[in-house]
Amino acid sequence: MAEENNGKTIEEVKKPISTDLIIALRKPVIANGDEVNELKFREPSGADIEACGNPVILDMGAEPPKVNFESRSMTQMMARLAAVPPSTIRQMHPRDWNTAAWNLAGFFMPNL
């Protein structure tokens, strides 16, 4: 299921982000057997895209252009980047999931 820009412009989605992203969680989740209150995501690589698929879909045919998430691919990507099982990502509060996804989206945007 794809999710749209949520009111963000392409430029806002592409904003530079640090190489490590830490998301404080609204509700703790179980990660690798431990209860955690935050998740740390590393910068993705091409190998991560090959393994999980590209989780961000850019629709340049729309006006304004739209950014969508491939939710399953993004969940797999988040799990891989945070070094936790996908079940951890599935436990996340929806706002936390979206916060992480939007912050990671910039890594998957092309330079146009």
TORBA-125399 format. One line per 10 residues: for each residue x, y, z of C-alpha. Coordinates in steps of 0.001 Angstrom, whole numbers. Layout:
BEGIN
X:Y:Z; ...
end
This chain:
BEGIN
0:0:0; 1461:3353:-996; 1328:6454:1186; 1439:9979:-256; 3599:13030:512; 1553:14021:3536; 1651:17647:2378; 5436:17774:1943; 7044:19171:-1158; 9650:17203:-3074
12295:19626:-1778; 11233:19016:1842; 11429:15247:1348; 14889:15534:-259; 16307:17687:2581; 19730:16557:3742; 19709:14149:6661; 22477:12883:8869; 23912:9457:8168; 22460:8049:11410
18846:8702:12276; 17561:8167:15815; 13795:8079:16311; 12437:8401:19852; 9387:6154:20107; 5998:7055:21593; 5638:3527:22901; 8484:1090:23548; 8902:-1903:21242; 10721:-5197:21588
13921:-5260:19525; 16176:-8319:19603; 14644:-9386:22915; 14986:-5998:24645; 12425:-3275:25229; 13661:-86:23544; 12432:3521:23522; 14291:4565:20377; 15549:3073:17144; 18760:4061:15378
18832:3727:11595; 22066:3677:9605; 22477:5168:6143; 21246:2777:3420; 23362:1422:588; 22645:98:-2875; 22779:-3415:-1410; 19915:-2492:916; 17805:-1380:-2048; 18642:-4600:-3870
17610:-6660:-834; 14437:-4757:120; 13412:-2907:-3022; 13211:854:-3339; 10688:1914:-677; 10079:5383:-2140; 8111:5937:-5340; 8343:9338:-7021; 5394:10200:-9277; 6620:13017:-11509
3414:12800:-13586; 1365:14308:-10766; 1117:18040:-10215; 2722:18684:-7843; 4924:15573:-7957; 4018:13029:-5282; 6173:10886:-3057; 4696:7529:-2061; 5980:4732:139; 5844:1081:-741
4907:127:2845; 6183:-3466:2858; 9465:-2454:1292; 9845:441:3748; 9159:-1862:6707; 11826:-4295:5462; 14231:-1407:4841; 13672:73:8309; 14262:-3322:9915; 17483:-3792:7960
18783:-271:8682; 17978:-518:12401; 19328:-4097:12660; 16070:-5356:14178; 13568:-7957:12963; 10613:-6743:10865; 8339:-7637:13799; 9923:-4737:15719; 9004:-2276:12985; 5464:-3698:12868
5097:-2922:16591; 5818:774:16036; 3128:3371:16649; 1878:4610:13239; 3270:8093:13879; 6681:6636:14722; 6608:4485:11570; 5733:7528:9449; 8307:9721:11200; 11012:7176:10431
9803:6661:6859; 9704:10394:6072; 13133:10932:7583; 14579:8041:5573; 12806:9029:2337; 15471:11582:1430; 18014:8796:957; 15889:7331:-1838; 15185:10523:-3796; 17078:11100:-7046
19023:14234:-7888; 16964:15744:-10678
end
